[in-house]
Structure formats: structure tokens, C-alpha cells
């Protein structure tokens, strides 16, 4: 059962949660592309996590420290203040559509990695 509680599996789980939240924000952005005054939503996670993981890797118990960082780093949804149109709407639909496709590919990769991890566990349980 250590595989399900490993840092690598937790990272995959957090990555999938981040990508899901990001996809929802992109969908909101595209939906509200014609709403006057709407500000584009941006989800961040990677930037804050990278620095925290680097610091955790230098501590006395890096594996435990990294796990605490993974468990304690939330996703951040913020509004962009960039104005692209006269009606104060900040959504670029073309850029959002491209980002949605990129995000979908990333989700597919993470799901494939999770499937691989679970296949290894399944093989171990069956004793093959």
C-alpha cells in the first residue's frame, strides 16, 4: 500500500486536481468571453510548488518535508487585470482554446501515469 501513499503518487494526484481546476477556469473564461467587465481567471500551482520543493529537498528529512509541501500547497485562482477590449473584458478566446487543448493533453498524460502506477499495484496484488 506504500505505492498509494508515495510522494510520486501524491504528486500525480495533486497534478490532476490542478489540471481539473485549470480546465474549469478555462471553461469559465470562454463562457464569459462576451460578459462586460469579466476578468480572466488564472490557476497557479507549479510556480509556488517548485520553490517550496527545492527548500524541502535541502532539509534533514527531505521525503517527509516534500510530502508536507505537496499536501499543504493549494491551487490559487486569481483574476487577470489585463484589459483586452473596451468593455473591460480580459478574455482572449483563441488563447483560452489553445490552453484548453494543451491542458487536456497534460491531463491525458497524468491519467496515463496514474494508470501505469495502478497497473504495477494490480500486478503486485495478483502476484505475477
C-alpha positions in Angstrom: 0.0 0.0 0.0 3.0 2.3 0.1 2.6 3.0 -3.6 -0.8 4.7 -3.0 0.7 6.9 -0.3 4.0 7.6 -2.0 5.2 11.2 -2.8 5.1 10.4 -6.6 1.5 9.2 -6.4 0.5 12.2 -4.3 2.2 14.4 -6.9 0.2 12.8 -9.7 -3.0 13.3 -7.6 -2.2 17.0 -7.0 -1.3 17.5 -10.6 -4.6 16.0 -11.8 -6.5 18.2 -9.3 -4.6 21.3 -10.5 -5.3 20.5 -14.2 -9.0 19.8 -13.4 -9.3 23.2 -11.6 -7.4 24.9 -14.5 -9.8 23.3 -17.1 -12.8 24.6 -15.1 -11.3 28.1 -15.0 -10.7 28.0 -18.8 -14.3 26.9 -19.4 -15.5 29.8 -17.2 -13.3 32.2 -19.2 -14.6 31.0 -22.6 -18.2 31.0 -21.3 -17.9 34.6 -20.1 -15.9 35.9 -23.1 -18.8 38.3 -24.0 -19.6 39.4 -20.5 -18.6 43.1 -20.0 -16.2 43.6 -17.1 -15.3 39.9 -16.8 -11.7 39.2 -15.8 -9.9 36.2 -17.0 -9.3 33.5 -14.3 -5.8 32.0 -14.0 -4.9 29.0 -11.9 -1.4 28.7 -10.5 0.2 25.9 -8.6 3.5 25.0 -10.3 5.3 28.2 -9.5 4.7 28.1 -5.8 5.3 24.4 -5.5 8.7 24.4 -7.3 10.3 26.8 -4.8 8.8 25.0 -1.8 10.0 21.6 -3.0 13.5 23.0 -3.6 13.6 24.2 0.0 12.2 20.9 1.3 14.8 18.9 -0.5 17.5 20.6 1.5 16.1 19.8 4.9 17.2 16.9 7.2 14.2 14.7 6.3 13.6 15.6 2.7 11.0 12.9 1.9 8.8 13.9 4.8 9.3 17.6 4.1 8.4 17.2 0.5 5.2 15.3 1.4 4.2 18.1 3.8 4.8 20.6 0.9 2.7 18.5 -1.5 -0.2 18.2 1.0 -0.1 21.8 2.0 0.3 23.7 -1.3 -3.1 24.8 -2.6 -4.1 25.9 -6.0 -4.5 29.6 -6.5 -7.3 31.0 -8.7 -6.7 34.7 -9.5 -8.2 37.2 -11.9 -6.0 38.8 -14.5 -6.3 42.5 -14.6 -5.3 42.7 -18.3 -7.9 44.6 -20.3 -8.1 43.5 -24.0 -11.3 45.2 -25.0 -13.1 48.4 -24.5 -15.9 46.7 -22.4 -13.2 45.8 -19.8 -13.3 42.1 -20.7 -9.9 40.4 -20.4 -10.6 37.1 -22.2 -8.8 36.1 -25.4 -10.9 33.2 -26.7 -8.2 32.0 -29.1 -5.6 31.8 -26.4 -8.0 30.1 -24.0 -9.0 27.5 -26.6 -5.3 26.7 -27.2 -4.7 26.5 -23.5 -7.7 24.1 -23.1 -6.2 21.8 -25.7 -2.8 21.9 -24.0 -4.3 21.3 -20.6 -6.3 18.3 -22.0 -3.1 16.7 -23.3 -1.5 17.3 -19.9 -4.5 15.6 -18.2 -4.2 12.7 -20.5 -0.5 12.3 -19.6 -1.2 12.4 -15.9 -4.1 9.9 -16.2 -1.8 7.6 -18.2 0.8 7.9 -15.4 -1.8 7.1 -12.7 -3.0 4.1 -14.8 0.6 2.8 -15.0 1.1 3.2 -11.3 -2.1 1.3 -10.5 -1.2 -1.4 -13.0 2.0 -2.0 -11.1 0.0 -2.3 -7.9 -2.5 -4.6 -9.6 0.3 -6.9 -10.8 1.8 -7.0 -7.3 -1.5 -7.9 -5.7 -2.1 -10.7 -8.2 1.5 -11.9 -7.6 2.5 -12.1 -11.2 
